[in-house]
């Protein structure tokens, strides 16, 4: 039996190997979508990722016969402990070949890191905060991945369960097939709700008009999800980072904002054309030709992804989403969008799942995090 050697990522070359390992692992898998290499590198730079200011993090690579066979990152988010009282080591960026000696060696690094910090629990896969990718895929291996969802082989969950880890949280994702014509009852209901609560859709003439609403959107996200056990408030630094990171990709036609009679934001939805195939063609690089694939995906696409959706608690379960969906339907029809995928939603988050119930959603993917209680020594 060959030994598995674990090495910490310390050099720029190590980091590139860390980022590119899954691209090699899934090179023949038609459903894997690579991230942008430049964005992955920025995750590990303090000036690009504000979470590094309040987190301890390390990355590791696993080797066998001088070949990389796995990777893992371990994180301790001090703000999560301070604000929520949750003390755990997060592990993510977990990928490995189908060899339980490799997966064990990687998870052992997470356990070791937890013990060094006197922490008695590990959980993953997840990132630094609740806005990062999370959840190991457990259903939907034959579906094309999205920019915001992790992809992994079917054997991953078996490995973790064999190592004694158990299910912690479960996420569900849905695919919506937009009808040719929106049901008349939906159209009428949308008008009734808008009239009853004196609501209106904000029409943006340019992308620049969206900027003043970015911060209110994130504040509304806090209001929407603060009741969830896993949610941590979004910091000002995070808002600034996400604004700079994602704004260049935003098309004003994919953002729906609803305001009340005082012009205050009460609901919004951010969608984007699916960039999955563009990322596959670009092989993780915007240059020299990757930008072209992104441009084409934005112009001509039959698939879109929901990224963020927020509804003020005072308006939840009052039919406000009917206004959003009618607007989305009208815009998508003009752009040729026929299918939409939701972002991963916690299984317990029924308030969000009820949003899709009138549109025949199909639960096509599931994912979960795994955790392990570590005995104090």
C-alpha positions as CSV (number, residue, x, y, z in Angstrom):
1,X,0.0,0.0,0.0
2,X,1.5,3.3,-1.1
3,X,1.7,6.0,1.6
4,X,-0.4,9.1,1.3
5,X,1.7,12.3,1.9
6,X,0.0,15.5,2.9
7,X,1.7,18.8,2.2
8,X,0.5,22.3,3.1
9,X,0.1,24.8,0.3
10,X,2.7,27.5,0.8
11,X,4.0,28.6,-2.6
12,X,2.3,30.1,-5.6
13,X,2.9,26.9,-7.5
14,X,1.3,24.9,-4.7
15,X,-1.8,27.2,-4.9
16,X,-2.1,26.7,-8.7
17,X,-1.9,23.0,-8.2
18,X,-4.5,23.2,-5.5
19,X,-6.9,25.1,-7.8
20,X,-6.3,23.0,-10.9
21,X,-6.5,19.5,-9.2
22,X,-10.3,19.1,-9.7
23,X,-10.0,20.3,-13.3
24,X,-7.7,17.3,-13.8
25,X,-9.8,15.0,-11.8
26,X,-13.0,15.8,-13.8
27,X,-11.4,16.4,-17.2
28,X,-13.6,13.7,-18.8
29,X,-16.8,14.6,-16.9
30,X,-19.3,16.6,-19.1
31,X,-21.1,17.9,-16.0
32,X,-18.2,19.5,-14.2
33,X,-17.9,23.2,-14.5
34,X,-14.4,24.7,-13.6
35,X,-14.2,28.0,-11.7
36,X,-12.3,31.0,-13.0
37,X,-8.7,30.4,-11.9
38,X,-8.1,34.1,-11.2
39,X,-11.2,34.2,-8.9
40,X,-10.0,31.1,-7.0
41,X,-6.6,32.7,-6.5
42,X,-8.2,35.8,-5.1
43,X,-10.1,33.8,-2.4
44,X,-6.7,33.3,-0.7
45,X,-5.7,37.0,-0.7
46,X,-6.6,39.2,2.2
47,X,-7.0,42.2,0.0
48,X,-9.6,40.3,-2.1
49,X,-11.3,38.2,0.6
50,X,-12.4,40.1,3.7
51,X,-13.2,36.8,5.5
52,X,-9.5,36.2,5.8
53,X,-9.3,39.1,8.2
54,X,-11.3,37.2,10.8
55,X,-10.5,33.6,9.8
56,X,-7.6,31.2,10.2
57,X,-7.2,29.0,7.1
58,X,-4.9,26.5,5.6
59,X,-4.9,24.4,2.4
60,X,-3.4,21.0,1.9
61,X,-2.6,18.7,-1.0
62,X,-2.4,14.9,-0.9
63,X,0.2,13.0,-2.9
64,X,0.8,9.4,-3.9
65,X,3.8,8.4,-5.9
66,X,4.6,12.1,-6.4
67,X,1.2,12.7,-8.0
68,X,-1.5,14.9,-6.5
69,X,-4.5,12.8,-5.5
70,X,-6.6,15.1,-3.3
71,X,-7.0,18.5,-1.7
72,X,-8.7,20.2,1.3
73,X,-8.9,23.6,3.0
74,X,-9.6,24.1,6.7
75,X,-11.1,27.2,8.1
76,X,-11.9,28.6,11.6
77,X,-14.2,31.7,11.3
78,X,-13.8,33.7,14.5
79,X,-16.7,36.0,13.7
80,X,-19.0,33.0,13.5
81,X,-18.0,32.0,17.0
82,X,-18.3,35.6,18.3
83,X,-21.6,36.5,16.7
84,X,-23.4,33.1,16.7
85,X,-21.6,31.2,19.4
86,X,-20.8,28.5,16.8
87,X,-17.4,27.0,17.3
88,X,-16.4,24.6,14.5
89,X,-13.8,24.0,11.9
90,X,-15.1,24.4,8.4
91,X,-13.6,22.3,5.7
92,X,-14.0,22.8,2.0
93,X,-12.3,22.6,-1.4
94,X,-12.5,18.9,-0.8
95,X,-11.6,16.7,-3.8
96,X,-10.0,13.3,-3.9
97,X,-9.6,10.1,-6.0
98,X,-11.6,7.0,-5.1
99,X,-9.2,5.9,-2.5
100,X,-10.2,5.9,1.2
101,X,-6.6,6.2,2.3
102,X,-6.6,9.6,0.6
103,X,-9.9,10.8,1.9
104,X,-9.0,9.7,5.4
105,X,-5.6,11.5,5.3
106,X,-7.4,14.7,4.2
107,X,-10.1,14.6,6.9
108,X,-7.4,13.8,9.4
109,X,-5.9,17.2,8.6
110,X,-9.2,18.9,9.4
111,X,-9.3,16.9,12.7
112,X,-5.8,17.9,13.5
113,X,-6.5,21.6,12.8
114,X,-9.5,21.4,15.0
115,X,-7.6,20.0,17.9
116,X,-4.9,22.6,17.5
117,X,-7.6,25.3,17.9
118,X,-9.3,23.3,20.8
119,X,-12.4,22.9,18.7
120,X,-14.6,19.8,19.0
121,X,-16.4,19.8,15.7
122,X,-15.7,19.8,11.9
123,X,-18.2,20.4,9.2
124,X,-18.1,20.6,5.4
125,X,-17.8,21.0,2.5
126,X,-18.3,24.8,3.0
127,X,-16.4,28.0,2.5
128,X,-15.6,30.9,4.8
129,X,-19.2,32.3,5.1
130,X,-22.8,31.5,4.3
131,X,-22.4,33.3,0.9
132,X,-19.7,30.8,-0.3
133,X,-20.4,27.5,-2.0
134,X,-21.4,24.7,0.4
135,X,-22.8,21.2,0.3
136,X,-21.6,18.0,-1.2
137,X,-23.6,16.8,-4.1
138,X,-25.7,13.7,-3.2
139,X,-28.2,13.7,-6.1
140,X,-27.9,15.2,-9.6
141,X,-24.5,13.9,-10.7
142,X,-25.8,13.7,-14.2
143,X,-26.8,17.4,-14.3
144,X,-24.7,20.2,-15.5
145,X,-23.2,22.1,-12.5
146,X,-23.6,25.8,-12.0
147,X,-21.2,28.6,-11.1
148,X,-22.5,28.7,-7.5
149,X,-22.8,25.0,-6.8
150,X,-20.1,22.4,-5.9
151,X,-19.7,19.4,-8.1
152,X,-18.3,16.1,-7.0
153,X,-18.2,12.4,-7.8
154,X,-20.8,10.0,-6.3
155,X,-18.3,8.2,-4.1
156,X,-17.5,11.3,-2.0
157,X,-20.4,10.9,0.4
158,X,-19.6,7.2,0.9
159,X,-16.1,8.0,1.9
160,X,-17.1,10.6,4.5
161,X,-19.8,8.3,6.0
162,X,-17.2,5.4,6.2
163,X,-15.0,7.8,8.1
164,X,-17.7,8.4,10.7
165,X,-19.0,11.7,9.5
166,X,-22.8,12.2,9.4
167,X,-25.3,14.4,7.7
168,X,-25.4,18.0,9.2
169,X,-27.5,20.1,6.8
170,X,-29.3,19.4,3.6
171,X,-29.9,21.6,0.6
172,X,-32.3,21.2,-2.3
173,X,-32.2,22.7,-5.8
174,X,-35.0,23.0,-8.3
175,X,-35.3,23.3,-12.1
176,X,-38.2,25.3,-13.5
177,X,-39.4,24.9,-17.1
178,X,-41.1,28.1,-18.1
179,X,-44.5,27.7,-19.8
180,X,-45.2,29.3,-23.2
181,X,-47.9,31.3,-21.6
182,X,-48.2,32.4,-17.9
183,X,-51.5,31.2,-16.4
184,X,-54.1,33.9,-16.3
185,X,-54.6,33.4,-12.5
186,X,-50.9,34.3,-12.0
187,X,-51.2,37.4,-14.1
188,X,-54.3,38.6,-12.2
189,X,-52.9,37.7,-8.8
190,X,-49.8,39.7,-9.6
191,X,-51.8,42.8,-10.4
192,X,-54.0,42.3,-7.3
193,X,-51.0,42.1,-5.0
194,X,-49.3,45.1,-6.5
195,X,-52.5,47.1,-6.1
196,X,-53.3,45.9,-2.6
197,X,-49.9,46.7,-1.1
198,X,-49.1,49.6,-3.5
199,X,-46.0,47.9,-4.9
200,X,-44.1,48.5,-8.2
201,X,-41.3,47.0,-10.2
202,X,-38.3,49.3,-10.5
203,X,-37.2,49.7,-14.1
204,X,-33.5,50.3,-14.6
205,X,-32.4,52.3,-17.6
206,X,-28.8,51.5,-17.1
207,X,-26.6,49.2,-14.9
208,X,-25.4,52.2,-13.0
209,X,-28.9,52.8,-11.6
210,X,-28.6,49.5,-9.8
211,X,-25.6,50.6,-7.7
212,X,-27.5,52.5,-5.0
213,X,-29.6,49.4,-4.3
214,X,-26.7,47.0,-3.8
215,X,-26.4,47.7,-0.1
216,X,-30.2,47.6,0.5
217,X,-30.3,44.3,-1.3
218,X,-27.8,42.8,1.1
219,X,-29.5,44.3,4.1
220,X,-32.7,42.7,2.8
221,X,-30.9,39.4,2.6
222,X,-30.1,39.7,6.3
223,X,-33.8,40.3,7.1
224,X,-34.9,37.4,4.9
225,X,-32.6,34.7,6.2
226,X,-31.7,35.8,9.8
227,X,-34.0,33.2,11.3
228,X,-32.0,30.4,9.8
229,X,-29.6,28.6,12.2
230,X,-26.7,28.8,9.8
231,X,-27.0,32.5,8.8
232,X,-24.3,35.0,9.7
233,X,-24.9,38.7,9.1
234,X,-23.2,40.1,6.0
235,X,-20.4,42.6,6.8
236,X,-19.8,45.9,5.0
237,X,-16.5,44.5,3.8
238,X,-18.3,41.5,2.2
239,X,-20.9,43.8,0.5
240,X,-18.0,45.8,-1.0
241,X,-16.2,42.7,-2.2
242,X,-19.3,41.0,-3.8
243,X,-20.2,44.3,-5.4
244,X,-16.8,44.5,-7.0
245,X,-16.6,40.8,-7.8
246,X,-20.0,40.2,-9.4
247,X,-21.2,43.6,-10.7
248,X,-19.2,43.3,-14.0
249,X,-21.2,40.2,-14.8
250,X,-24.6,41.7,-14.0
251,X,-27.1,42.5,-16.7
252,X,-29.8,44.9,-15.6
253,X,-32.5,42.8,-17.3
254,X,-31.8,39.9,-14.9
255,X,-32.4,41.9,-11.8
256,X,-35.9,42.4,-10.5
257,X,-36.5,44.9,-7.7
258,X,-39.9,45.7,-6.1
259,X,-40.5,48.8,-4.0
260,X,-43.3,50.0,-1.8
261,X,-45.1,53.4,-2.1
262,X,-42.3,55.0,-0.2
263,X,-39.8,53.7,-2.8
264,X,-38.2,51.4,-0.2
265,X,-36.9,48.0,-1.5
266,X,-39.1,45.2,-0.1
267,X,-38.2,42.4,-2.5
268,X,-35.6,41.5,-5.2
269,X,-34.3,38.6,-7.3
270,X,-30.9,38.4,-9.0
271,X,-30.7,36.0,-11.9
272,X,-28.0,35.5,-14.5
273,X,-27.7,33.6,-17.8
274,X,-26.1,30.3,-17.2
275,X,-22.4,30.6,-17.6
276,X,-21.7,26.9,-17.1
277,X,-20.9,26.0,-20.7
278,X,-18.9,29.2,-21.1
279,X,-16.8,28.2,-18.1
280,X,-16.3,24.8,-19.6
281,X,-15.1,26.2,-22.9
282,X,-12.9,28.8,-21.2
283,X,-11.2,26.1,-19.1
284,X,-11.1,28.5,-16.1
285,X,-9.5,31.4,-17.9
286,X,-11.0,34.7,-19.1
287,X,-8.0,35.4,-21.4
288,X,-7.2,35.1,-24.2
289,X,-10.6,33.7,-25.4
290,X,-12.7,32.9,-22.3
291,X,-14.3,36.4,-22.3
292,X,-15.8,35.7,-25.7
293,X,-17.6,32.6,-24.4
294,X,-19.0,34.7,-21.5
295,X,-20.1,37.4,-23.9
296,X,-21.9,34.9,-26.1
297,X,-23.6,33.2,-23.1
298,X,-24.9,36.6,-22.0
299,X,-26.3,37.3,-25.5
300,X,-27.8,33.9,-26.4
301,X,-28.9,31.4,-23.8
302,X,-31.9,29.3,-23.0
303,X,-31.0,28.7,-19.4
304,X,-30.7,31.1,-16.4
305,X,-29.8,30.7,-12.7
306,X,-31.3,32.2,-9.7
307,X,-28.5,33.6,-7.5
308,X,-30.1,35.6,-4.7
309,X,-33.7,36.3,-3.7
310,X,-34.9,38.4,-0.8
311,X,-38.3,39.3,0.6
312,X,-38.8,41.5,3.6
313,X,-40.4,39.5,6.5
314,X,-43.4,41.9,6.5
315,X,-44.2,40.8,2.9
316,X,-43.4,37.1,3.1
317,X,-46.3,34.7,2.3
318,X,-48.3,37.7,0.9
319,X,-47.9,36.8,-2.7
320,X,-45.2,39.4,-3.5
321,X,-43.2,36.8,-5.4
322,X,-46.0,36.6,-8.0
323,X,-45.0,40.1,-9.0
324,X,-41.4,39.0,-9.4
325,X,-42.2,35.9,-11.3
326,X,-44.5,37.7,-13.7
327,X,-41.7,40.2,-14.4
328,X,-39.1,37.4,-14.8
329,X,-41.4,35.5,-17.1
330,X,-41.9,38.5,-19.3
331,X,-38.2,39.3,-19.5
332,X,-37.1,35.7,-20.0
333,X,-39.6,35.1,-22.8
334,X,-38.1,38.1,-24.7
335,X,-34.6,36.7,-24.1
336,X,-35.4,33.2,-25.1
337,X,-34.9,31.7,-21.6
338,X,-36.8,28.5,-21.2
339,X,-35.3,27.0,-18.1
340,X,-34.2,28.3,-14.7
341,X,-32.4,26.7,-11.8
342,X,-32.7,27.8,-8.2
343,X,-29.7,28.3,-6.0
344,X,-29.2,25.7,-3.2
345,X,-31.8,26.2,-0.5
346,X,-31.7,24.7,3.0
347,X,-34.2,21.9,3.2
348,X,-35.7,23.6,6.3
349,X,-36.2,26.9,4.5
350,X,-39.8,26.5,3.4
351,X,-40.3,30.2,3.0
352,X,-38.1,30.2,0.0
353,X,-39.3,26.9,-1.4
354,X,-42.9,28.0,-1.4
355,X,-41.9,30.7,-4.0
356,X,-41.6,28.1,-6.8
357,X,-44.7,26.0,-5.9
358,X,-46.9,27.4,-8.7
359,X,-44.4,26.7,-11.4
360,X,-44.0,22.9,-11.3
361,X,-40.5,22.8,-9.9
362,X,-38.5,19.6,-10.2
363,X,-36.1,18.8,-7.4
364,X,-33.1,17.8,-9.6
365,X,-30.2,18.2,-7.2
366,X,-29.6,17.6,-3.5
367,X,-26.5,18.3,-1.4
368,X,-25.4,18.2,2.2
369,X,-22.7,19.0,4.6
370,X,-21.2,16.4,6.9
371,X,-19.9,16.8,10.4
372,X,-17.9,15.0,13.0
373,X,-17.7,15.5,16.8
374,X,-14.2,15.3,18.0
375,X,-13.5,13.9,21.4
376,X,-11.4,16.2,23.6
377,X,-8.0,14.9,24.5
